[in-house]
């Protein structure tokens, strides 16, 4: 878990662990619970959480940021501006799943199922 949460309006999305929020007030302060959020989980076909899976958000200009699923397979991006984004789920260095989403001031949940047995093996470095 990251444990850090930025409370000032970010120039780009900030990774927010599930359940964390900012509760301060002042100029240029945003409230995580009031900003568009993309969240979801990554699980295997048996609904078991997949921890340590990289999830990336990008717009038409390219990648914005990446986060890693927690022990419950959850991820989230907060402070997302309205617009179109692509959410990519990686297994190793390969894109295992990719989906386009449109954000318009709402929370969006995007859950993914990965069948690791059907994906190419991740090479080990020694």
Buried (B, 14 or more C-beta within 10 A) or exposed (E): EEEEBBBBEBEEBBBBBEEBEBEEEEEEEBEBEEBBBBBBBBBBEEEEBBEEBBBBBBBEEEEBBBBBBBEEBBBBBBBBBEEEBBBBBBBEEEEBBEEEBEBEEEBBEBEBBBEEEEEEEEEEEE
